[in-house]
């Protein structure tokens, strides 16, 4: 049974969901790790990315590339709307506004009024045809050995992790550029950056937009891998999963989100698979149903967040010197 | 094979057959949800009705037959959301009240529940508008008072420590569920159960200050790190409650199912009047405590300027501990009141947290009176919005207020300008 659990966990850790969350965490790393912006609404950026694809393709019959583009543009607009009132204020105002905005978006897309476009509580489906038509992998066999991915899943994994690698490379290059030095100096001391003549507000806004767009790509990937979008996928806890991934991997380290996503989902996968298999084998008390498994998983995420922040705030790859963040 | 073992085999087979019959026989008496759609006396056919769990997980979709009848089998007892798809209604037939497109239905064990969608002409009219305005204003004050009670603690904790406590909403849930435990599971009357719950929540809240936050403050942990820790704590509290109590909404044993009285244009339940009266008393009490007593003055002094307060001889750590204890007690009261006028569920506090944030920022982060004023406004805005817009969006309007106030007056109605940095 132990081997089964490890394989289940590996399948989760390297699956499309982990890749989508890695993208969310890369976006958050730009916001929180490098600029010091406390974005608690990454679920909202993910939502506009996912619904951008779903609405364009499923509701209006447009092509896939347009859907991804619409999602990215919506993320830019969302970042501007959020940034204008809050980026001049303290970091915690941004936190509250972003979590509120993400909830507003979720309630709007699930409302009856929006149902003709977003499908309301039912969500949308059947928008991945174009994406899977591009799949070059031949049918009828499984991929990645013991991970036993179907051709479609293998295709999403390939695209997803390539996207993650590409974005990581982009962040790596950006952080070493003059632009990266400015946003890190804003994180360290906003007034110092301002006194050097840098337009702090504008740099913060650029960071918010960039991280948001990367988050929306994570949303698009998530929607394509599940072949369905539903509003209640984008609960606030999604953002905190991404935060746990970022902090676990190492805030303000370029590779942190990848390491964090793989290890986080390995832990979650083994926990869920273990509980499920023990439950199937009647080794757990009877009340341990699906809801209890979910509750245990989320409690674990909470404990993980607390323990990391108390005992190892720099995570696995992080540098403690990069973490003198504070509300300023 | 001997005779005896053959007999044994037969017995085993009979048992196996009975065993396999068991679940099938049970399935026939299991839970379901259904109903009949009728417009002007005739059944309405071909309408899609979907059933989902409270968390939005779909169970199934049924289409009404020629008689207008539909039914969906359910996996277990619990509360379900039943949604009618208006797009599939035939021409000329509408929901009488468009807001009642999604119904929340409680299904008890082994029973089949009925979901009723009223079809026909929409109800409109000037008199009804006034009546709905009055009713929603009343509801808004009711919720605003509860938000205010819970938000004072949030605001004072921020004022004294700089921490935005994301676990504050889950203290509300904790208080409500502790009262539920003593009321429904232990069997006490709600009043002693509530008192025990308030004391326990206050002790828990003080305990996390002494056991978690104070050591972290002493270590010089940054505020953002503490904020993330409070999110982790919120996850733990919320999902431990989910683990033990499940996700369904539960009522208390006492003061439920009261008949509503008609007071002028407003429908009022006696329990609501008690809740509102007690809330006002408690809020006035807190305000007097903050202005008249030594401890209250200390709280305001620390919230105003911590260093100055410390250098003038106030024991800052003791004041902070008292703020956590008082905040914990107030959240428990708020949670129990909310449970009395609605029901308790593991997400009630988190939903309230966003409204508390809106109220606290609207009134001015760090101020106690601002939190009261802002929360009342937020409660009113969200409830009155249901007169003009869909009730599914009432949280949207409340949070919209939050964003607008940040644009226009970021320090809030009663806040001081330098606080926002």
HADDOCK unambig.tbl for C-alpha pairs under 7 A between the chains (distance, minus, plus):
assign (segid A and resid 85 and name CA) (segid B and resid 406 and name CA) 5.88 0.50 0.50
assign (segid A and resid 85 and name CA) (segid B and resid 407 and name CA) 4.83 0.50 0.50
assign (segid A and resid 89 and name CA) (segid B and resid 420 and name CA) 6.05 0.50 0.50
assign (segid A and resid 89 and name CA) (segid B and resid 421 and name CA) 6.25 0.50 0.50
assign (segid A and resid 90 and name CA) (segid B and resid 420 and name CA) 6.01 0.50 0.50
assign (segid A and resid 90 and name CA) (segid B and resid 421 and name CA) 5.87 0.50 0.50
assign (segid A and resid 97 and name CA) (segid B and resid 403 and name CA) 6.67 0.50 0.50
assign (segid A and resid 100 and name CA) (segid B and resid 354 and name CA) 6.73 0.50 0.50
assign (segid A and resid 100 and name CA) (segid B and resid 399 and name CA) 6.14 0.50 0.50
assign (segid A and resid 104 and name CA) (segid B and resid 396 and name CA) 5.12 0.50 0.50
assign (segid A and resid 107 and name CA) (segid B and resid 393 and name CA) 6.55 0.50 0.50
assign (segid A and resid 108 and name CA) (segid B and resid 393 and name CA) 6.94 0.50 0.50
assign (segid A and resid 111 and name CA) (segid B and resid 392 and name CA) 6.18 0.50 0.50
assign (segid A and resid 232 and name CA) (segid B and resid 56 and name CA) 6.56 0.50 0.50
assign (segid A and resid 292 and name CA) (segid B and resid 243 and name CA) 5.11 0.50 0.50
assign (segid A and resid 295 and name CA) (segid B and resid 239 and name CA) 4.93 0.50 0.50
assign (segid A and resid 295 and name CA) (segid B and resid 240 and name CA) 6.75 0.50 0.50
assign (segid A and resid 295 and name CA) (segid B and resid 242 and name CA) 6.02 0.50 0.50
assign (segid A and resid 295 and name CA) (segid B and resid 243 and name CA) 5.37 0.50 0.50
assign (segid A and resid 298 and name CA) (segid B and resid 235 and name CA) 6.53 0.50 0.50
assign (segid A and resid 298 and name CA) (segid B and resid 239 and name CA) 6.35 0.50 0.50
assign (segid A and resid 299 and name CA) (segid B and resid 235 and name CA) 5.80 0.50 0.50
assign (segid A and resid 299 and name CA) (segid B and resid 236 and name CA) 4.56 0.50 0.50
assign (segid A and resid 299 and name CA) (segid B and resid 239 and name CA) 5.47 0.50 0.50
assign (segid A and resid 299 and name CA) (segid B and resid 240 and name CA) 6.58 0.50 0.50
assign (segid A and resid 302 and name CA) (segid B and resid 232 and name CA) 3.86 0.50 0.50
assign (segid A and resid 302 and name CA) (segid B and resid 233 and name CA) 6.06 0.50 0.50
assign (segid A and resid 302 and name CA) (segid B and resid 235 and name CA) 4.81 0.50 0.50
assign (segid A and resid 302 and name CA) (segid B and resid 236 and name CA) 5.18 0.50 0.50
assign (segid A and resid 303 and name CA) (segid B and resid 232 and name CA) 6.05 0.50 0.50
assign (segid A and resid 303 and name CA) (segid B and resid 236 and name CA) 6.56 0.50 0.50
assign (segid A and resid 305 and name CA) (segid B and resid 229 and name CA) 6.43 0.50 0.50
assign (segid A and resid 305 and name CA) (segid B and resid 232 and name CA) 5.17 0.50 0.50
assign (segid A and resid 306 and name CA) (segid B and resid 229 and name CA) 4.67 0.50 0.50
assign (segid A and resid 306 and name CA) (segid B and resid 232 and name CA) 5.13 0.50 0.50
assign (segid A and resid 306 and name CA) (segid B and resid 233 and name CA) 6.83 0.50 0.50
assign (segid A and resid 309 and name CA) (segid B and resid 225 and name CA) 6.06 0.50 0.50
assign (segid A and resid 309 and name CA) (segid B and resid 229 and name CA) 6.32 0.50 0.50
assign (segid A and resid 325 and name CA) (segid B and resid 222 and name CA) 6.92 0.50 0.50
assign (segid A and resid 326 and name CA) (segid B and resid 222 and name CA) 5.48 0.50 0.50
assign (segid A and resid 326 and name CA) (segid B and resid 223 and name CA) 5.86 0.50 0.50
assign (segid A and resid 326 and name CA) (segid B and resid 224 and name CA) 5.72 0.50 0.50
assign (segid A and resid 327 and name CA) (segid B and resid 223 and name CA) 6.29 0.50 0.50
assign (segid A and resid 327 and name CA) (segid B and resid 224 and name CA) 6.40 0.50 0.50
assign (segid A and resid 328 and name CA) (segid B and resid 421 and name CA) 6.95 0.50 0.50
